[in-house]
Amino acid sequence: MSMKTLAKAVMVAGTALALTACQTQQDKPVAEAAPQLNNQDLYEVAHEGRHYVFDDFATYQEFLTVGETSYRKVFIGGGPNGESLVFGLRGEDKKKLTGLAGVEMYNGNMPAAEDFYGEMRGEDGRLYVFDRLEDMEAVRQTGEAAYRLTQIGTGPQGQSVVFVLNKDNKKQYPEALVKRFKAMNSL
């Protein structure tokens, strides 16, 4: 067998081996990573005639410090009272057009996680705290909490804190929610 013929045989065998390897890899099921929903918390702030919404605690805290957000998605007139609705975004979400947890949860298209936590800061100086997205939506619509425990002057900047309750827990002290609020706000 000549060197040329041997080289062709090796090349054909190598190609066949490579194709077999590729086919074997394609036959194996690939486990896809579960999408990160980021639906465990939501924060809303009424500020300077706009309604801000955040699905990330760090972005929310930065906004509270600076009064602005680096990345945002804005809907003119989309707020609860016709004001501009501004979704504060994380850097990693700034190019997304869909799949933003804050937008989806706010619009009722994504359920909250079982261990949901939310805060809503009004221009009236009160800070509402939630453990259910449904309660947060109700307060957003009506402006008031039907059932609540209010602690005057106990917020991070001395604001009154309203722990929002509902029909199911209105007669119980919201111990877990109060502890979580204090932990989230380093109080």
KOLROPA-71858 format. One record per residue: x, y, z of N, C-alpha, C in turn; residue in three letters. Coordinates in steps of 0.1 Angstrom, whole numbers, plus 2048, in hexadecimal, padded with zeros to 3 digits. Atoms other than C-alpha are relative to their C-alpha. Layout:
N
XYZXYZXYZala/...
# end
This chain:
187
8087F480080080080080980C800met/7F87F480180E8227F67FD80980Cser/8027F67F681283F80E7F38087FEmet/80C7F88047F78527FB7F37F8804lys/80C8097FD7DE8357FF7FE7FF80Fthr/8008017F27E78318237FA80D807leu/8057F37FB7E185682A7F28027FEala/80F7FF8037BF8558197F87F7809lys/8078097F77B583782E7FF80580Eala/7FF7FA7F37C084884E7F680B801val/8087F58007AD8678447F17FC800met/80D80580078D85383C7FC7FA80Eval/8038067F278F84085D7FF80B80Aala/8017F57F77958608707F38077FFgly/80D7F98037778718607F47F7805thr/80B8097FC7618528677FF800810ala/7FF8007F176D85288C7FA80D805leu/8057F27FC76587888F7F18007FFala/80F7FF8027428748807F97F780Bleu/8068097F673B85789880080780Ethr/7FF7F97F374786C8B67F580B800ala/80A7F58007318898AB7F27FA801cys/80D8067FF7138728A67FD7FB80Egln/8028057F37188638C87FD80C80Athr/8027F47F871A8868D87F18057FEgln/80E7FB8036F98908C67F67F7806gln/80A80A7FB6E78708D27FE80280Fasp/8017FE7F16EE8798F77F780C803lys/8087F57FC6D388E90780880A808pro/7F97F57F96E08B09127F780680Bval/8087FB7F56D38BB93480180F7FFala/8007F18016C88E09317FF80580Fglu/8007FA7F36CE8F694F7F2807802ala/80D7F97FD6AE90296080180F7FFala/7FF7F18016A79269587FF80680Epro/8007F97F36AD93E9757F480A7FFgln/80C7F880168B94E97B80180E807leu/7FE7F47F86969699947F3806804asn/80E7FC7FC67296A9A17FE80080Fasn/8018017F167A9699C67FE80E807gln/8027F37FA67898F9CC7FC80A7F5asp/8047F580866A9AF9BE80080D809leu/7FF7F47F966F9D39C87FA80B7F8tyr/8067F580865B9F29BE80280D808glu/7FE7F37F9662A179C57F980A7F7val/8067F480664DA359BD80A80B802ala/7F67F67FE666A509B680080A7F5his/8007F5809664A729A57F77FE7F4glu/80A80280A644A6A9928027F47F7gly/7FE80D807650A489867FE7F4809arg/80280C7F8649A2599180C7F67FChis/7F480980366AA109937FD7F2805tyr/80280E7FC66A9EA99580E7F97FEval/7F38078006889D499D7FE7F1804phe/80180E7FC68C9AE99E80E7FB806asp/7F38037FB6AF9B09AC80380980Casp/7FE7F87F46B79BC9D080C8097FEphe/7F47F78016DA9CA9C77FC80C7F7ala/8047F58096CB9DF9AA7F7809808thr/80A7F87F86AF9EB9C180880880Btyr/7F87F97F66C89F49DD80880C7F9gln/7F87F68076DEA079C47F780C7FCglu/80A7F68036BFA1A9B87FD80980Cphe/8047F87F46B6A249DC80C809804leu/7F47F87FD6DAA319E080280C7F6thr/7FD7F780B6DDA439BE7F48087FBval/80C7F98066B9A4B9B47FE7FD7F2gly/80180380F6BEA3D9918057F17FFglu/7FB80E8036C5A1B9818078017F3thr/7F780080C6E0A149677F97FB7F4ser/80780680B6CB9FE9517F17FF803tyr/80F8007FD6A5A0094D7F87FD7F3arg/80A80280B6879F79387F5809804lys/80A7F67FC66EA139387F37FF7F7val/80D800806649A139307F980D804phe/8067F47FE63BA3692D7F17FE803ile/80E8017FC619A3893F7FC7F2805gly/80480E7FC61BA1394A7FF7FE80Egly/8018027F261CA1996F7F27FF805gly/80E8027FA5FFA129877F780C7FFpro/8097F48015F3A369858038087F4asn/7FD7FA80C5FEA3E96280D8067FFgly/7F37FB800621A4896B8097F77F7glu/7F6808807640A3B9588037F4809ser/7FC80D7F9648A1796280E7FD7FCleu/7F280280266DA119658057F3806val/7FA80D7FA67C9EE96980F802801phe/7F17FF7FE69F9F09788057F27FDgly/7FA80D8056B49D596780E7FE805leu/7F28037FD6D49C39718078017F3arg/7F87FF80C6F19C79597FE7F47F6gly/80280C8086EC9A394D7F37FF7F9glu/80D8008066C89AA9447FD80B7F6asp/8037F38076CC9CB9327FD7FE7F1lys/80280280F6CB9BC90E7F47F77FElys/80C8098026AD9A49157F48087FClys/80C7FA80368D9AD9057F47F8806leu/80A8087F96799919168077F880Bthr/7FA8097F567D97A93480580780Cgly/7FB7F87F468399694D7F67FD80Cleu/8098057F567598996E7F880C806ala/8077F57FB66C9AC97B7F48047F7gly/80A7FC8096589B495C7F57F5800val/80A80C80064799195B7F880080Dglu/8078007F363E9929807F780C801met/8087F47FF6319B597F7F47FF7F7tyr/80C80180961B9AD9617F87F4802asn/80880C7FD60E98D9718037F47F7gly/7FD80B80961F97695880A7F6806asn/7F78097F96379659717FC7FF80Fmet/8048017F262D95799380D803808pro/7F57FE7F66429609B18057F3806ala/7FB80C7F96589479C27F97FE80Dala/8078037F364A9369E180580880Bglu/7FA7F87F666294A9F780180E7FCasp/8007F380565996B9E780280B80Bphe/7FE7F57F766498C9F77FF80D7F7tyr/8017F480865A9AF9EB80080C809gly/8017F37F965D9D39F57FA80A7F6glu/8067F680964A9F19E880280D808met/7FE7F37FA655A159F17F780A7FAarg/8097F580663BA309ED80680E803gly/7FB7F27FE641A559EB7FA80680Dglu/8067FC7F362CA57A0B80A7FD80Casp/7F68037F664BA4BA1E7FE7F2806gly/80380D7FA63CA29A268087F57F7arg/7FA80C80664EA08A1E7F87F4802leu/80880C7FF6389EBA168087F37FEtyr/7F980D8016459C7A1B7F77F57FEval/80980B8056369A8A0B8077F2800phe/7FB80D80263A983A0C7F87F87F5asp/80880680B62097D9F07FF80A7F5arg/8027F780B62098C9CD7F28057FEleu/80E7FC8015FA98D9CD7FD80C809glu/8037F57F75FA9A49EB80780D7FBasp/7F97F48066139BB9DA7F88057F4met/8097FC80B5FD9BC9BB7F4808805glu/80C7FA7FB5DF9C59D080380E806ala/7FC7F37FB5F19E29E28048097F4val/7FD7F880C5FE9EE9C07F48067FAarg/80D7FC8065DA9F09B37F980A809gln/8087F87F75CA9FF9D280780B807thr/7F87F67F95E6A129E28007FE80Fgly/8018037F25DEA03A048007F1802glu/80180E7FC5E19E2A167F47FE809ala/80C8037F85C19D4A248037FB80Eala/7FB8067F45D39C0A3E80F803802tyr/7F27FC7FF5F49CCA4D80480180Farg/7FA7FD7F360B9D0A6A80980B7FDleu/7F87F580361A9F2A6B80A80380Cthr/7F67FC7F663A9FBA7E80580E7FCgln/7FC7F3803640A20A7F80E803803ile/7F27FC7FE663A2DA7A80B7F5800gly/7F680B7FE674A0BA788077FC7F2thr/7FA80380D67FA0CA5380E8057FFgly/7F27FC8026A3A11A4680380F801pro/7FF7F27FF69EA37A437F680680Agln/80A7FB7F6685A3AA607F28007FBgly/80E800805667A34A4A7F77F5807gln/80980A7FA648A21A568007F47F7ser/7FF80C8076499FDA4C7F27F9802val/80D8068006289ECA428027F17FBval/7FF80E8046299C6A427F27FC7FCphe/80D80380660D9BCA2B7FC7F1803val/80680D7FD5F799FA367F47FE7F7leu/80C8048095D998EA267F67F9809asn/80B8077F95B997CA308057F4808lys/7FB80D7FA5CD95CA3880980280Casp/7F77FE7F55E696CA507FE80D808asn/8037F37FA5D698CA5C800800810lys/8018017F15D4980A8180D7FB806lys/7F48067FB5F8974A8380B80B7FEgln/7F47F7801618988A8A8097FB7F5tyr/7F880580B62D986A6A80F7FF803pro/7F38017FB64C97BA7C80B7FD7F5glu/7F680480A65E96BA5E80280C7F6ala/7FE7F5809657989A4880780C806leu/7F97F57F96639A2A6280F7FD801val/7F28047FF68398EA678078017F2lys/7FA7FF80E68998CA4180280F7FCarg/7FE7F18036839B2A3D80C805807phe/7F57FB7F869C9B9A5980D7FB7FAlys/7F48058066B59A2A498048067F2ala/7FD7FA80D6B19B0A2680580E801met/7FC7F27FE6B59D3A3380A80380Aasn/7F67FF7F66D09CCA4C7FC80880Cser/8057F97F46BC9D8A6A8017F880Cleu/
# end
